[in-house]
Amino acid sequence: MKRINYIIGLSLLLLSALTSCDNILDKGPLDQFTNDNFWTNANNVEGYANTFYNEFTGYGNGNGTGLFYFKTLSDDQAGNSFTDWDQKNVLTTNNTWRDSYIEIRRANIMLENVPKISETDAVKNHWLGVARLMRAYEYFKLVRMFGDVPYTDKALKITDEGIIYGPRTNRDEVMDYVLDDLNFATTNINDVSSKISWSRSMANAMKADICLWEGTFRKYRNTNDGQPAADAVGAQKFLTACKEACTAIMAKSFNLNSSYQGNYNSVDLNKNPEMIFYKAYKQSLLTHSLINYTSSSTQMGGMTKDAFDAYLFIDGKPLNSTTHDKNLVAPMVNGKLSLVDMLAVRDKRLSETIDHVLLYNGNSNKRFTGDMEQTSSTGYGVCKYDNGAIPINYRNQGSSNYTHAPIFWLSVVYLNYAEACAELGNISQADLDNSINLLKDRAGLPHLSIEVGFSDPANNHNVSDLIWEIRRERRCELMFDNWFRYWDLVRWHQLEKLDSARYPNILLGANVKNDPACEADKSGDWIDGSKGHEARDFDKKYYLYPVPSGQINLNPQLLPNNPGW
């Protein structure tokens, strides 16, 4: 009889003790768990499943980076050091490849054993749904990064060499399995209101994210990218699944939070009506360092000129056609280059995302009393995640920040819904009014109409005016969030927009013409965020990461590697 690893058993007991009233001393000896006596009840299964929460990194743990702000390979942000492609070379290992297969095996073990527990079918199906949800999530991450990957729905043993060392499965086939898992999860996971545990709404939010990505990826992919030809039927299937998942959430009692910034800098998201699922941090117990990175004396990665220019003016028009003052030269006010007047005529989200003065070498700034002097790589400082009400020793010193991190929330559902409807070609004015026009209300902008009424010369995606405006809305609403922007460019097949030789504004920052003493690197009157490096050149092979060479050494059937590698 095969024993479950002792350390895993100990971890399960500790997790179970944290989530129930049972005293850990009431449990059996730690070294006597087996597959027969562990898989007996829902409490044990819950303890086992709690490990999956580690996959939602939020703002990170301690000094570790999370999925907000830190990912600077995009056109939204120039880091405090030059950011080049992650995948320039074939590496021996890749953390996503390794970690995702660990979690897939964990999910498959759970799927094989949950039917044994002494519970009702509804209870069993809930936990089977959780396992299939997380298996879907892990395979999605693998496919998104590597394309074709080995697929198994078994908890493999060392004797299963035919599967372990088998070939890769076509990525479309894997994603069809993912959709099957998502459909089961959204049907069977408990429909509860909890925002920090498994719920049907949380499962639908994940389904919407994954299905929007896959639907648009299949629609826009093309052989010029080294990808298969576009798949209109598959695109429609996944986009329809996204729309259905969003509709299910929108029928619930979620509402937008009154404060945009309040979604990101709150010490308590439990009462936030927009939250579907969030990661709770606790002072001195579970903390992160996001605020510290954006409010300490270490130079922060700042917003690019390209991103700043993407925000609409309060007349609902872009930079090219607004009736408001479009001057981008910041005036000197009390020794600082001020953005106050510029921000007053822009989308409100911009003023809740960046500082109201420019921060750069030679002219730093203290955001709140008692702060360290802050600088930004582009002049545009990131204030979106900061909260001045937090005691300073818990805010910008070490890894002691304890603001909560949104994982799935309503504004993303609205964005997903509007984009899916538009990509399906059946969007109505009511669809816009019930989704992103609610976001525009919060941002102080006029509503978007089906007939947009203007064409933005900045539209370089070869899409309709309406889809361009929906993509703009997504970019501004999710600025610096969850590495959305990078993967959005991948699924739209617009990754070449990260080529800084062709699109130099993605590494430029603010205009500092009115500060002749500015010490920052400049290109003309604009701060240069390239850090003196050569341009970041695009190669179509970057649409996929290479399969790690260490895995190929173990299993030559993983060859050929991805196109270009």
Number of C-alpha atoms within 10 A of each C-alpha: 6 8 13 14 11 14 11 13 21 15 16 21 22 13 19 21 17 13 13 11 8 12 11 14 9 7 10 10 9 13 13 12 18 15 14 13 11 19 20 17 16 18 18 20 21 16 21 22 20 17 15 15 13 9 13 15 17 22 32 21 19 18 16 12 18 22 18 23 25 20 22 23 18 26 25 27 31 29 26 19 16 19 19 18 15 9 13 13 11 15 13 13 13 16 9 14 20 13 13 20 19 12 20 24 18 19 26 20 17 21 23 13 17 23 18 15 19 13 14 10 10 12 19 22 21 24 24 25 26 29 26 26 27 27 25 27 21 23 24 24 15 23 22 22 20 20 23 23 19 20 20 16 15 15 15 14 10 7 8 12 10 8 15 16 16 16 18 16 16 14 20 17 12 23 22 16 18 24 22 14 22 29 19 19 27 26 15 21 26 20 15 12 16 16 23 17 15 23 23 26 27 27 29 29 27 23 29 29 19 24 28 24 24 26 27 27 23 25 21 17 20 15 9 9 18 16 17 12 14 16 17 14 11 18 23 20 16 26 29 21 23 29 23 17 27 27 16 14 21 18 8 10 9 15 15 18 17 12 13 19 18 18 24 20 22 20 20 17 24 17 9 19 16 21 25 28 25 22 20 19 21 15 13 11 9 15 23 29 25 29 26 24 25 25 29 20 18 15 23 28 27 31 31 27 28 18 21 20 17 17 23 26 26 20 16 19 20 22 20 13 16 15 13 14 11 16 9 15 17 21 20 16 11 7 10 18 23 19 21 15 13 20 20 13 18 26 23 21 22 22 19 20 22 21 21 22 23 26 29 26 17 12 20 19 21 15 19 13 8 8 17 18 17 23 29 29 32 34 33 28 27 26 19 24 24 26 21 12 10 16 10 18 12 19 27 23 17 18 23 26 31 27 29 23 29 25 23 22 23 23 22 20 26 26 24 27 30 26 29 29 18 20 19 18 10 9 16 14 12 11 18 23 16 15 21 26 23 17 21 20 12 17 21 17 20 16 16 19 15 16 9 14 11 11 16 15 10 12 14 10 14 9 11 13 17 19 20 20 21 19 19 17 21 22 20 20 22 18 22 24 20 20 19 17 20 18 18 19 19 22 21 18 21 19 21 17 20 24 20 19 15 14 16 19 20 25 32 28 30 27 23 24 18 14 17 8 11 16 12 21 18 20 13 10 17 20 26 26 34 26 17 11 11 11 17 19 14 18 14 15 17 22 26 22 25 23 25 20 18 13 18 16 12 11 14 14 15 22 14 12 18 19 15 12 14
